[in-house]
Amino acid sequence: MNESIGYFLKAVQADKPSEYTFNFLGCSYSNIGQYAEAEKYFLKGLEIEPNGTACLVYLAGVYLKTQRMAEAKDLLTKALAYDSSIIVQGSVAEVFHENGLYPESRFAPKILAKDSLDEAALWLLASNKLKSGRMADAEALVKKCIRINPKLYWNWELLGQVYLKLARYEEARQSFFKGMEMDPDNSIFYSNLAILYAVEGKTSAALNFAEQAFQKGMAWETIYEFQYFDFAPVRRLPGFKKLEKKYFPDK
């Protein structure tokens, strides 16, 4: 069994599992091609939050993979009607890309405005280069994103991740703090800084930022989600289990 699936199956047995737990569980099953199981858990997440954009978008991805195009389009349209931010648009673009429908498909522009599609496409391409280990390309693309929109915090977060992967730690730190200035209540910056300090061997600072991430609303599921976000350096720190238990006593 996929390691993350084991964690999330345990979590959904709790008294009040969140929509995020079901979303991560659905993604975990989708990643290994078990689409019926993925659909089941995405739908459970939508029972809790009918407008949950993550469940809507990634369930649409399952429907695209299983040739249920009309249902996929309905879900993506609903997600964007509820939240048209560049991050949701980027997630929609990622679903298209994974299913061979982006950017050539006529299906995509009918859902995303052309200008937004272009910006989402650039961010998505930078993100995909990062995931595939093509760091020079990722750095160049995300810097282009920043030139287009220097006030979008997510661009700085992505640049920080590139530098973190390149072990250019001071540049990563500066990027994360720059993004944090724009969105000081976003837990993603605190969690990334926790990882950065953990990798540098600065245990006290890492645990401090991990605690701030929890205070800012970082979901428990993110600790154990492996594909897009690796919190393992922080999980391995002495004292982390005590911190986890403090903020997530029911997990």
C-alpha positions, 0 to 999 in steps of 0.5 A, a space after each residue: 500500500 502507498 505509504 500516504 494512503 495508510 496515513 489517510 485511511 487511518 485519519 478518515 476513521 477519526 470522528 470528524 475527518 476533514 474534506 482535506 483528508 478525503 482530498 489527499 486520499 483521493 489524490 493518493 488513489 488517483 496517483 496509482 490508477 485506482 480511479 473508483 476509489 479516488 472518486 469515492 473519497 473525493 465525493 466524500 470530501 464534497 459531502 463535507 464541503 460542496 464547494 471544495 475546489 481541490 476535490 472538485 478539480 481533482 475529481 474532474 481529473 479522474 473523470 477526464 482519465 475515465 472519459 467522462 468529459 461532460 461531468 469533468 467540465 461541470 466540476 471545473 466550471 463550478 470550481 472556477 465559479 467559486 474561486 477564480 484565483 490563479 492558484 485554482 486556475 493553475 490546478 485546472 491547467 494541471 489537470 488538463 496537462 496531465 490528461 493531454 488536453 492542455 494547452 492545445 485542446 479547445 476544451 481548456 479555453 472555454 473554461 479559463 479566460 485566455 489571459 489567465 490561461 496564459 499566466 496559469 500555463 507559465 506558472 504550471 510549466 515552471 512547477 512541472 520543471 521543478 517536479 521533473 528536476 529541470 532546475 535551470 528551466 524552472 528558475 528561469 520560468 518562475 522569474 518570468 512569472 515574477 516579472 509578469 506579476 511580482 505581487 503574486 505571493 505564489 510565484 515567490 513560494 515557487 521560486 523559494 522551492 526551486 532554490 531549496 532544491 538547489 541547496 541555495 538556502 539563503 536565496 530560498 529564505 529570501 524568496 519565502 520571506 518575500 512571499 510572506 510579506 504579501 500573505 503573512 497568514 499563509 501557512 505555506 511559507 512557515 512550513 517551507 521555512 521549517 523545511 529549510 531550517 531542518 535541512 540546514 540542521 537548525 532544529 530550534 528554528 525549524 520547530 518554531 516555524 513548524 509551530 507557526 505553520 500549524 497556528 496559521 492553519 497548516 492541515 495535518 494531512 500536509 505533514 504526510 502528503 509525499 508527492 507535492 510537499 515533502 515535510 520529512 526533514 521536519 518530521 524526523 526532528 526530535 521534538 516534532 512528535 510532541 508538537 504534532 500531538 499538541 496541535 493535532 491531538 486526535 490524529 
